[in-house]
């Protein structure tokens, strides 16, 4: 890669980092990617699943290879102090998608400039909404593979805290599946001076959070891997009022379908048991809000009843 291209890509990276866009709102980023591909001679399709972009470069006979990068940022306030820090309050490229886009533009440039050394078809895909786990499925649903050659292989990459110039490879799964849950715990609110007249959902939530930490430590084998993170706890409005309910937002990572099933089953068991132990006024609501890959996710029913999951014999009858 020449110094000129490296410099241009550095500028693109800093520009993307300074102008992050949330899921399905990546219009500016998509426009930059589409314009770059057009300049390289790619056939470009825009607006796939709202903001997705696909570019096709045909170079004779050979396999079709799809290269993929995600584009969306996170609802995080940046405090790095960088000269190219986010200029959008409360939005930041905190997961490297700005670098992913930059890398794919660089790869497309190198491939377009070296067509004498390879043959086949390259498909560059800039995917929206990775953070919602909806972007890839939405592009497929919007006829991505009817609009571009069906690939023989799909290649993606993710930045990692490893030395510059190095790449990480391994046989088998490289990254974990991800599930996200919203758990609502129901109590009975009242005045903070008379807790005996209430069922405190904050205490219920605290007990649940602590008990959930035992799943990986005591229910997952040392030869398997899993992560259970409670990333947000929402409850209450004032220091002297006990609220009626509390909400937990969970992130679960697993690398094996059987382990995933076991962890999700354990989460539901613990949530329901802690609610019962606290004298909850009604059954907790456990809502799957995302799953990638979507092995067997079942969305909650519109009736407001608890979602039926996971897909196993442990499911309540």
N, C-alpha and C positions, 0 to 999 in steps of 0.2 A: 504494500500500500504506500503510495507516494506521499510526500509531505503536503502537497496541495490538498489531496483528498482527506488526509488526517486532520488538517486544519479546518476544512469545511465541516467535517463530522464533529469536531470539537465545538464549533459554533452552533451546529444543530443541537447537540446535547445541551449546551448551556441555555439555548433558547427554549427548548422543550421543558427543561427543568424550571425555568422562570415563568412558564405559562402552562401550569398543570390543568387538566380537565377531568372532571368526574366521569363515572361510567355512563356510557351512551350519550355523553356530551362532548366527545372528543373531536369536534368539528374542525378546530384549527389544526390539531395534530394530524388528523386524517388528510386535510388539505395539503399540508407540508409533505406527507408521505406520497400522496397521489402525484403531486407536482414533480417530486424527485424521480419517481418511477417513469413518468411520461418523458422527462428529459433524457432518460436512459434508453428509451425506445420500447418500454414495456407496454403491452395492451392493458389498460387500467379500467377497473370497474369500481365505482364509488357507491356509497350509500347502502352497502349490504348490512342488514340489521341496523339501520339508521346511520352508523358512522364507520362501519367496516370498509376496508379497502383491499382489493386483490389486484395484483399485477402479474401478467403472464409474459414470459420471455421464451419464445420458441427458437430452438437452435438445432434443427435437424432431428434425426431419429435418436431414440434413447429413452431412458426412464424419465418420469415426471417426478420432480422433487418439490415439495412444499416447504417453504421456510416461514415460520410464524413468529410474530412479535405482538405483545399486548401493549395497549396505549394508555389505559386509564390511570389516574392518580387516586390518592386516598384523602378522606376528609380529616387531614392532620395539619395543624398549624406549624409552619417551619420556623425554627429558631437557630439555624446554623450560622447565620451572619455572613453567608457567602455573597459574593458580588452578584451571582446569578441565582440567588435564592428566590423562592416562589413569590410572585407578585400578586397572587390571589389569596386573600385572607382565608385561612381555614382549609386550604387545599394544598397538597404537597405530593411530589413524586418521592414517596418514602419507600417504595418497593422496587425501584429500578426500572420501571417501564419506559422511562425516558431513555435510558441506556439501551434497552432492548430494541426500541425503534431505531436508535442510532446505529446499532450493530447490524440490523437487517438492511438499512439503507447502505451501509458500507459493503455488506456482502453482495447486495444487488449491483453496486457499482463495480466491484471487482469481477463479478461474473459477466456483466455486460462488456467489460473491457477485455476479457480474455476468452472470447467465444471460440477462438481457434483451438483452445486446449480442452474443450469438452463438447458433448453433444447431448441433446435431450431437451427437456422443458423445465424451466424454473417458475414456480408460482410463489410470489411473495404475498403473504397475508398479514395485514395489520388489524388485529382483533380488538374490538371494544369490550368493556365491561368484564374483564377478568376478575376484578375484585368482587363482583356480584355472582361469579360462577355462571353467568348467563350468556356471556358473549359468544363463546364457541358454538353452543347449541343454537343460539339465535342466528348465527351466520349460516349454519347448516340448514336450519329451518327456512331461511330465506334463499334457498337454492344455490348455495355456494358451489356445490359440486356439479351443478348443472351449468354453471357459468364459467367454470375453469376446468381444465383437464383433471380428472381424478388422479391423485398422486399415488405413486408406488411407495413413497415413504414421506413421513412428515417429520421435520426437524425443528426443534425449538431450543431455546437456551435461557438460562437465568443467571444473573450476576450473583456472585457469592463473595464472602470475605476471604479470598485466596489471593496469592501474589499476582500482580499484573503480569500478563503474558502466559499465565498458566490456565489450564482447563481441567475440570474434574469429570472423570468418567468411571463407570462401574457396570458390571453385568447385573441385569435384573432391574427392579424398580429403583428409580433415582430419587423421586420426590413422592411425598405422602399424598393420599387422598385427603380431602378436607370436607368436613361437615360443620354447619353452623346451626345453632339452636337458639330460640328465644323461650325462656321459661318464665311463666308468670305464677307467682305464689300468692294465694289469697288469704288474708287475715280479716280482722275486724278492727277498724280504727277507733281512736278515741283520744282523750286528752293525755298528755305525757305524765301528768301528775297522778293518774289512776290507771296504771298499766294492767291492774288486775281485772279491769272490765273489758280488756281488749284481747285480741290474738295478734301479737306483734309480727308482721311479715318481715321486718328487718332482722329480728332475731332468727326467724325461720330461714331467711336468706343466708345469714352468716353461718348458721349450722350446716346448711346445704353446701355452701362454698367449701368449707373445711372438709366435709365428708367426701366431696367429689375428688379431692386431692388424693384420697386413698385408692382410687381405681387403678391408676398406673402403678403406684407403689406396691399394692397388695393383690391385684387381680390380673395383671398382665405379666406374662412370663418374662424373665430376664432376657430370653432369646428373641422376644418380639419387641416392637416399638409402638408407642402411642403417646400422644400429648392431649391433655384436657386442660384448657385454659378458660377461665371466666374473665372475659375482657371488659365487662361493664356490669355494674350494679346500679339500678335506678329505683329509688324509693323515697317518698316523703317530699314535703315542701317547707316544713318549719321545724325548729328544734323542739318544740313542746307539743307537737301533734304526731300521734302514731298513725301511720297511713293504713289504708285498706289493703294495699297490695305492693309487691316488690317484683322487679323484673331482673332476670339474669340473662346475659348474652354470652354464649359459649362458642368456642372454637375447638374442634376435635380433629386431630391428625392421626391417620393410621396408614400402614403400608400393606395390610392384609385384610381380605374381606371377612375372615372369621374373627379377627381381632376387632375390626370395626363393629361387627354385630355384637360382640361381647361387651365392648365399651358402651355402645348406645343402650344396650339392655341394662347395664349397671347404672348408667345415668338416670334412666327412668325409674328404676327400683329405688335409688337413693332419694330422688326428688319426691316421689310419692310417700316414701317412708318418713322422711323428715317432715313433710306437710302433715301427715297423720299424727306423728309424735307431738307436733306443735298445736294440734287441735284446729287445723285449718278449717275455714268455713266451707270450702269446696275443694274439689280435686284440682291440683295444679294443671296448668295448660302448658304442654310441651309442643312447641311448633318448630319443625325443620324449616329453616329459612334459606338454606343453600346446601348443595352437595356436588362435589367434583372429585372423581367422576360420579355420575348419577347412577350408582349401582342399583339402588332400590328405594330411592327416597319417595315417601308418600306425603303429600302436602296435607295440612290440616283441613278438616271439613269446615264448610262455611257456617255450620250450626254453632260454632264456638266451643264444641266439645274438644277434649284433648285429641291431638293427632295420634293415629295408630301407627306406631313404628316401634322398634325396627322390624325388618322383614324376617322374623324368626319364630320358632316355637315358643319363645318367651313372651311373645305378644299377648296382651290380655285377651281373654276370650269373652 
